[in-house]
Amino acid sequence: MKKKALCLLTALCLAAVFLTGCSRKGGEETAPAPTLAPATVSWEAPDGDRTVGKPRDYLLYVPEKNQAVLGIRSVHLEQADLKGTTEELVRRVLAEVNGNGALRITRELEMYRDTPVEISRGICTVNLSSSALQLSYSDYYKLSAALATTLCELDEILYVNVLTAGQSVPMDSPGRLPMGTLTGHAGENLSVLWEQMEARRTPQDGDAGKTSLSTQATVYYPLTDGRGIACESRRITFEGQTASQLSSELLNAMSAIVRSETKSENVPDLWEYMVHEPVANEMEEGGKLITLSFRDDLQELADGWNTDISCLAAAVTLTLTTFVPGTAAVCFRLGDKPVTELNSNRFRIGTILGGLMRRSMFMQFLTGSTTVFFEKEGKLIRVEKPVDRETADSPRVQLAALMQGPDSRETEKGISPTLPESIREDDLIGIAPEGDVMLVNLSGRCREEIAAYGPEKERLLCYAIVNTLCENNGMKRVCFFFEGEQTERIAGEIYWAGEFLYNPEV
């Protein structure tokens, strides 16, 4: 009995020590335990990379006959990256809808061509084929709600847009009411949700220009240095529902985001460079053309936004085609001439036939985002960095963004790199998940560079890597190897063997 009590007391003491080292809460500052015992590990160092995704069960939400709420199915998917998982979930939802008779369809619903899904910064845009146009407005909304609810179950997705053949589908017969950006609606009454959407319509004898609208919208905006475009979802209030009014408020929102991103009130407003309000016309082949007429000195605005006109055009085109119902193309006019060529140092565009800028032209501009940890005033801080949206969930890509260090704008704000410039992606021999632990195999040269970096910076360097990998991949710990072997000491302060806990409070 005494032996059991002694064992229990010992276990409680060890648990207390462990919890003290793992605490992530604020309050009293305590030095975090650098590693978890035991220091030796049983895993082999990775040679090459493995994906973070793993086989698991997912929930599908689908409309069902005579049911007020979305039905739920559980499906098991094999290992895949975020984009592959998302596309498969959309495919499974469409298969359920095609087979259960809950919606009136005469042709099977499918995803659209080569761009069925795009994901950037927590926003997923699903692109359906033209067969979705056979649905009634209410059925289209129910299908969109099912897709949004299914995808928002993923930790990486917060908002969903649903397009058909690259265009936003209106929720009324005049083609004015946008559906907007959606979130999940698990357990909510679909009829009530649809009634709320219908209530936003312009009355039959009303004036669309005087029918206000407040809804969630996705706004794309150009990144600094012409690096591409990013997106953000925000709630916007529109004074009216004409295409011109919708476009104007979206452009105002874009200017506001750029001001917020640059942390400067001196950023020029896009509206100041427009000759008159946006003009919407129906094209012969179908769909709306929205024409934006700018002053000849639009390059001055691009310079003020620290971007180029091609990124500006990409952001505007994706914003309008995502939200304004039926918009198929956008035309930029400088003075009295349409823009038929765009030049970019990073992206290949070519000649723009007829000056018609379409969504598909600019998908290459859309970036993803990853969180990295840099230093400011002796502490680690989170910084969002743009990365290729197709590989944003790759641990290698995340570490490469960390290795690149802060840009000039971030440096001006007192943000410093946490890794020496000499450490590059080639120093990453392999990286692989093992349960909730990320295994990282670095080069011997990297070990030498850490030693030269010095003991005073070693701790921030170590936890910048640990936190970057854990923050982006849902991991709890990181285990380091150098040339396939664990190393105990490098610069002096950190004991590198064993496993490091995620610790954003460093």
MOQUI-V322225 format. One record per residue. N is the residue number from 0. RES is the residue in three letters. SS is DSSP state (2 for helix, 1 for strand, 0 for the rest). OMEGA is omega in whole degrees, 0 to 359 (NA if undefined). Layout:
n & res & ss & omega
N & RES & SS & OMEGA
N & RES & SS & OMEGA
//
This chain:
n & res & ss & omega
0 & MET & 0 & 178
1 & LYS & 2 & 180
2 & LYS & 2 & 179
3 & LYS & 2 & 180
4 & ALA & 2 & 179
5 & LEU & 2 & 178
6 & CYS & 2 & 181
7 & LEU & 2 & 179
8 & LEU & 2 & 179
9 & THR & 2 & 180
10 & ALA & 2 & 180
11 & LEU & 2 & 179
12 & CYS & 2 & 178
13 & LEU & 2 & 179
14 & ALA & 2 & 179
15 & ALA & 2 & 178
16 & VAL & 2 & 181
17 & PHE & 2 & 182
18 & LEU & 2 & 178
19 & THR & 2 & 181
20 & GLY & 2 & 186
21 & CYS & 2 & 187
22 & SER & 0 & 178
23 & ARG & 0 & 186
24 & LYS & 0 & 177
25 & GLY & 0 & 180
26 & GLY & 0 & 182
27 & GLU & 0 & 179
28 & GLU & 0 & 176
29 & THR & 0 & 180
30 & ALA & 0 & 181
31 & PRO & 0 & 174
32 & ALA & 0 & 186
33 & PRO & 0 & 179
34 & THR & 0 & 175
35 & LEU & 1 & 174
36 & ALA & 0 & 0
37 & PRO & 0 & 183
38 & ALA & 0 & 179
39 & THR & 0 & 181
40 & VAL & 0 & 184
41 & SER & 0 & 183
42 & TRP & 0 & 173
43 & GLU & 0 & 179
44 & ALA & 0 & 180
45 & PRO & 0 & 174
46 & ASP & 0 & 190
47 & GLY & 1 & 186
48 & ASP & 1 & 169
49 & ARG & 0 & 181
50 & THR & 0 & 181
51 & VAL & 0 & 182
52 & GLY & 0 & 180
53 & LYS & 0 & 179
54 & PRO & 0 & 179
55 & ARG & 1 & 178
56 & ASP & 1 & 178
57 & TYR & 1 & 177
58 & LEU & 1 & 171
59 & LEU & 1 & 174
60 & TYR & 1 & 185
61 & VAL & 1 & 172
62 & PRO & 0 & 179
63 & GLU & 0 & 180
64 & LYS & 0 & 173
65 & ASN & 0 & 178
66 & GLN & 0 & 183
67 & ALA & 0 & 181
68 & VAL & 0 & 179
69 & LEU & 0 & 174
70 & GLY & 1 & 184
71 & ILE & 1 & 174
72 & ARG & 1 & 174
73 & SER & 1 & 180
74 & VAL & 1 & 178
75 & HIS & 1 & 179
76 & LEU & 1 & 178
77 & GLU & 0 & 183
78 & GLN & 0 & 179
79 & ALA & 0 & 175
80 & ASP & 0 & 185
81 & LEU & 2 & 181
82 & LYS & 2 & 180
83 & GLY & 2 & 178
84 & THR & 2 & 181
85 & THR & 2 & 179
86 & GLU & 2 & 180
87 & GLU & 2 & 178
88 & LEU & 2 & 176
89 & VAL & 2 & 179
90 & ARG & 2 & 181
91 & ARG & 2 & 177
92 & VAL & 2 & 180
93 & LEU & 2 & 179
94 & ALA & 2 & 178
95 & GLU & 2 & 181
96 & VAL & 2 & 179
97 & ASN & 2 & 187
98 & GLY & 2 & 187
99 & ASN & 2 & 175
100 & GLY & 0 & 181
101 & ALA & 0 & 178
102 & LEU & 0 & 180
103 & ARG & 0 & 179
104 & ILE & 0 & 175
105 & THR & 0 & 175
106 & ARG & 0 & 182
107 & GLU & 0 & 177
108 & LEU & 0 & 181
109 & GLU & 0 & 173
110 & MET & 1 & 189
111 & TYR & 0 & 168
112 & ARG & 0 & 186
113 & ASP & 0 & 181
114 & THR & 0 & 183
115 & PRO & 0 & 184
116 & VAL & 1 & 172
117 & GLU & 1 & 183
118 & ILE & 1 & 178
119 & SER & 1 & 172
120 & ARG & 0 & 176
121 & GLY & 0 & 180
122 & ILE & 1 & 179
123 & CYS & 1 & 176
124 & THR & 1 & 180
125 & VAL & 1 & 181
126 & ASN & 1 & 181
127 & LEU & 1 & 176
128 & SER & 0 & 183
129 & SER & 2 & 178
130 & SER & 2 & 179
131 & ALA & 2 & 181
132 & LEU & 2 & 177
133 & GLN & 2 & 184
134 & LEU & 0 & 171
135 & SER & 0 & 180
136 & TYR & 2 & 182
137 & SER & 2 & 179
138 & ASP & 2 & 178
139 & TYR & 2 & 179
140 & TYR & 2 & 179
141 & LYS & 2 & 177
142 & LEU & 2 & 180
143 & SER & 2 & 178
144 & ALA & 2 & 178
145 & ALA & 2 & 179
146 & LEU & 2 & 181
147 & ALA & 2 & 182
148 & THR & 2 & 178
149 & THR & 2 & 185
150 & LEU & 2 & 180
151 & CYS & 0 & 172
152 & GLU & 0 & 177
153 & LEU & 0 & 182
154 & ASP & 0 & 186
155 & GLU & 0 & 185
156 & ILE & 0 & 181
157 & LEU & 0 & 184
158 & TYR & 1 & 181
159 & VAL & 1 & 168
160 & ASN & 1 & 176
161 & VAL & 1 & 178
162 & LEU & 1 & 173
163 & THR & 1 & 182
164 & ALA & 0 & 176
165 & GLY & 0 & 182
166 & GLN & 1 & 173
167 & SER & 1 & 182
168 & VAL & 0 & 180
169 & PRO & 0 & 179
170 & MET & 0 & 176
171 & ASP & 0 & 184
172 & SER & 0 & 175
173 & PRO & 0 & 177
174 & GLY & 0 & 184
175 & ARG & 0 & 190
176 & LEU & 0 & 177
177 & PRO & 0 & 176
178 & MET & 0 & 179
179 & GLY & 0 & 180
180 & THR & 0 & 187
181 & LEU & 1 & 169
182 & THR & 0 & 181
183 & GLY & 0 & 180
184 & HIS & 0 & 180
185 & ALA & 0 & 176
186 & GLY & 0 & 181
187 & GLU & 0 & 182
188 & ASN & 0 & 184
189 & LEU & 2 & 180
190 & SER & 2 & 178
191 & VAL & 2 & 178
192 & LEU & 2 & 180
193 & TRP & 2 & 177
194 & GLU & 2 & 177
195 & GLN & 2 & 176
196 & MET & 2 & 180
197 & GLU & 2 & 182
198 & ALA & 0 & 180
199 & ARG & 0 & 183
200 & ARG & 0 & 172
201 & THR & 0 & 178
202 & PRO & 0 & 186
203 & GLN & 0 & 180
204 & ASP & 0 & 184
205 & GLY & 0 & 180
206 & ASP & 0 & 181
207 & ALA & 2 & 181
208 & GLY & 2 & 180
209 & LYS & 2 & 178
210 & THR & 0 & 185
211 & SER & 0 & 182
212 & LEU & 1 & 173
213 & SER & 1 & 185
214 & THR & 1 & 177
215 & GLN & 1 & 180
216 & ALA & 1 & 175
217 & THR & 1 & 180
218 & VAL & 1 & 176
219 & TYR & 1 & 181
220 & TYR & 1 & 182
221 & PRO & 1 & 175
222 & LEU & 0 & 180
223 & THR & 2 & 177
224 & ASP & 2 & 178
225 & GLY & 2 & 184
226 & ARG & 0 & 182
227 & GLY & 0 & 180
228 & ILE & 1 & 176
229 & ALA & 1 & 180
230 & CYS & 1 & 180
231 & GLU & 1 & 176
232 & SER & 1 & 178
233 & ARG & 1 & 179
234 & ARG & 1 & 184
235 & ILE & 1 & 175
236 & THR & 1 & 180
237 & PHE & 1 & 179
238 & GLU & 0 & 180
239 & GLY & 0 & 186
240 & GLN & 0 & 173
241 & THR & 0 & 180
242 & ALA & 2 & 179
243 & SER & 2 & 181
244 & GLN & 2 & 178
245 & LEU & 2 & 181
246 & SER & 2 & 182
247 & SER & 2 & 181
248 & GLU & 2 & 178
249 & LEU & 2 & 178
250 & LEU & 2 & 175
251 & ASN & 2 & 179
252 & ALA & 2 & 178
253 & MET & 2 & 178
254 & SER & 2 & 180
255 & ALA & 2 & 179
256 & ILE & 2 & 179
257 & VAL & 2 & 177
258 & ARG & 2 & 180
259 & SER & 2 & 182
260 & GLU & 2 & 182
261 & THR & 2 & 181
262 & LYS & 0 & 181
263 & SER & 0 & 177
264 & GLU & 0 & 182
265 & ASN & 0 & 179
266 & VAL & 0 & 180
267 & PRO & 0 & 181
268 & ASP & 0 & 181
269 & LEU & 2 & 183
270 & TRP & 2 & 181
271 & GLU & 2 & 183
272 & TYR & 2 & 179
273 & MET & 1 & 181
274 & VAL & 0 & 177
275 & HIS & 0 & 183
276 & GLU & 0 & 177
277 & PRO & 0 & 180
278 & VAL & 1 & 180
279 & ALA & 1 & 177
280 & ASN & 1 & 175
281 & GLU & 1 & 179
282 & MET & 0 & 182
283 & GLU & 0 & 182
284 & GLU & 0 & 179
285 & GLY & 0 & 180
286 & GLY & 0 & 180
287 & LYS & 1 & 169
288 & LEU & 1 & 177
289 & ILE & 1 & 182
290 & THR & 1 & 178
291 & LEU & 1 & 182
292 & SER & 1 & 183
293 & PHE & 1 & 172
294 & ARG & 0 & 180
295 & ASP & 0 & 185
296 & ASP & 0 & 180
297 & LEU & 2 & 178
298 & GLN & 2 & 178
299 & GLU & 2 & 176
300 & LEU & 2 & 180
301 & ALA & 2 & 178
302 & ASP & 2 & 179
303 & GLY & 2 & 178
304 & TRP & 0 & 181
305 & ASN & 0 & 179
306 & THR & 0 & 175
307 & ASP & 0 & 185
308 & ILE & 2 & 180
309 & SER & 2 & 178
310 & CYS & 2 & 176
311 & LEU & 2 & 179
312 & ALA & 2 & 179
313 & ALA & 2 & 181
314 & ALA & 2 & 180
315 & VAL & 2 & 182
316 & THR & 2 & 181
317 & LEU & 2 & 179
318 & THR & 2 & 184
319 & LEU & 2 & 181
320 & THR & 2 & 179
321 & THR & 2 & 189
322 & PHE & 2 & 186
323 & VAL & 0 & 186
324 & PRO & 0 & 173
325 & GLY & 0 & 182
326 & THR & 1 & 182
327 & ALA & 1 & 184
328 & ALA & 1 & 178
329 & VAL & 1 & 178
330 & CYS & 1 & 172
331 & PHE & 1 & 172
332 & ARG & 1 & 173
333 & LEU & 1 & 189
334 & GLY & 0 & 181
335 & ASP & 0 & 184
336 & LYS & 1 & 176
337 & PRO & 1 & 176
338 & VAL & 0 & 181
339 & THR & 0 & 176
340 & GLU & 1 & 175
341 & LEU & 0 & 180
342 & ASN & 0 & 179
343 & SER & 0 & 178
344 & ASN & 0 & 186
345 & ARG & 0 & 189
346 & PHE & 0 & 180
347 & ARG & 0 & 184
348 & ILE & 0 & 181
349 & GLY & 0 & 182
350 & THR & 1 & 179
351 & ILE & 0 & 185
352 & LEU & 2 & 178
353 & GLY & 2 & 182
354 & GLY & 2 & 183
355 & LEU & 0 & 180
356 & MET & 1 & 184
357 & ARG & 0 & 184
358 & ARG & 2 & 185
359 & SER & 2 & 181
360 & MET & 2 & 192
361 & PHE & 2 & 181
362 & MET & 2 & 180
363 & GLN & 2 & 182
364 & PHE & 2 & 188
365 & LEU & 1 & 181
366 & THR & 1 & 168
367 & GLY & 1 & 182
368 & SER & 1 & 173
369 & THR & 1 & 180
370 & THR & 1 & 176
371 & VAL & 1 & 181
372 & PHE & 1 & 175
373 & PHE & 1 & 183
374 & GLU & 1 & 170
375 & LYS & 1 & 179
376 & GLU & 0 & 174
377 & GLY & 0 & 180
378 & LYS & 1 & 176
379 & LEU & 1 & 175
380 & ILE & 1 & 178
381 & ARG & 1 & 176
382 & VAL & 1 & 177
383 & GLU & 1 & 180
384 & LYS & 1 & 178
385 & PRO & 1 & 177
386 & VAL & 1 & 176
387 & ASP & 1 & 185
388 & ARG & 2 & 180
389 & GLU & 2 & 183
390 & THR & 2 & 185
391 & ALA & 0 & 181
392 & ASP & 0 & 177
393 & SER & 0 & 177
394 & PRO & 2 & 178
395 & ARG & 2 & 179
396 & VAL & 2 & 179
397 & GLN & 2 & 178
398 & LEU & 2 & 177
399 & ALA & 2 & 177
400 & ALA & 2 & 176
401 & LEU & 2 & 181
402 & MET & 2 & 182
403 & GLN & 2 & 177
404 & GLY & 0 & 181
405 & PRO & 0 & 174
406 & ASP & 0 & 186
407 & SER & 2 & 180
408 & ARG & 2 & 179
409 & GLU & 2 & 179
410 & THR & 2 & 178
411 & GLU & 2 & 180
412 & LYS & 0 & 177
413 & GLY & 0 & 179
414 & ILE & 0 & 184
415 & SER & 1 & 177
416 & PRO & 0 & 177
417 & THR & 0 & 176
418 & LEU & 0 & 176
419 & PRO & 0 & 182
420 & GLU & 0 & 184
421 & SER & 0 & 178
422 & ILE & 0 & 183
423 & ARG & 0 & 184
424 & GLU & 2 & 179
425 & ASP & 2 & 179
426 & ASP & 2 & 179
427 & LEU & 1 & 183
428 & ILE & 1 & 181
429 & GLY & 1 & 178
430 & ILE & 1 & 185
431 & ALA & 1 & 176
432 & PRO & 1 & 174
433 & GLU & 1 & 187
434 & GLY & 0 & 178
435 & ASP & 0 & 179
436 & VAL & 1 & 175
437 & MET & 1 & 178
438 & LEU & 1 & 183
439 & VAL & 1 & 180
440 & ASN & 1 & 183
441 & LEU & 1 & 183
442 & SER & 0 & 174
443 & GLY & 2 & 177
444 & ARG & 2 & 178
445 & CYS & 2 & 178
446 & ARG & 2 & 179
447 & GLU & 2 & 180
448 & GLU & 2 & 177
449 & ILE & 2 & 179
450 & ALA & 2 & 180
451 & ALA & 2 & 181
452 & TYR & 2 & 174
453 & GLY & 0 & 183
454 & PRO & 2 & 182
455 & GLU & 2 & 179
456 & LYS & 2 & 187
457 & GLU & 2 & 183
458 & ARG & 2 & 178
459 & LEU & 2 & 177
460 & LEU & 2 & 182
461 & CYS & 2 & 184
462 & TYR & 2 & 172
463 & ALA & 2 & 177
464 & ILE & 2 & 181
465 & VAL & 2 & 184
466 & ASN & 2 & 178
467 & THR & 2 & 181
468 & LEU & 2 & 181
469 & CYS & 2 & 182
470 & GLU & 2 & 187
471 & ASN & 2 & 188
472 & ASN & 2 & 179
473 & GLY & 0 & 179
474 & MET & 0 & 179
475 & LYS & 0 & 186
476 & ARG & 1 & 176
477 & VAL & 1 & 178
478 & CYS & 1 & 185
479 & PHE & 1 & 170
480 & PHE & 1 & 174
481 & PHE & 1 & 185
482 & GLU & 0 & 175
483 & GLY & 0 & 182
484 & GLU & 1 & 174
485 & GLN & 0 & 181
486 & THR & 0 & 182
487 & GLU & 0 & 182
488 & ARG & 1 & 177
489 & ILE & 0 & 181
490 & ALA & 0 & 174
491 & GLY & 0 & 188
492 & GLU & 0 & 188
493 & ILE & 0 & 172
494 & TYR & 1 & 193
495 & TRP & 0 & 180
496 & ALA & 0 & 181
497 & GLY & 0 & 185
498 & GLU & 1 & 180
499 & PHE & 1 & 177
500 & LEU & 1 & 169
501 & TYR & 0 & 184
502 & ASN & 0 & 183
503 & PRO & 0 & 182
504 & GLU & 0 & 182
505 & VAL & 0 & NA
//
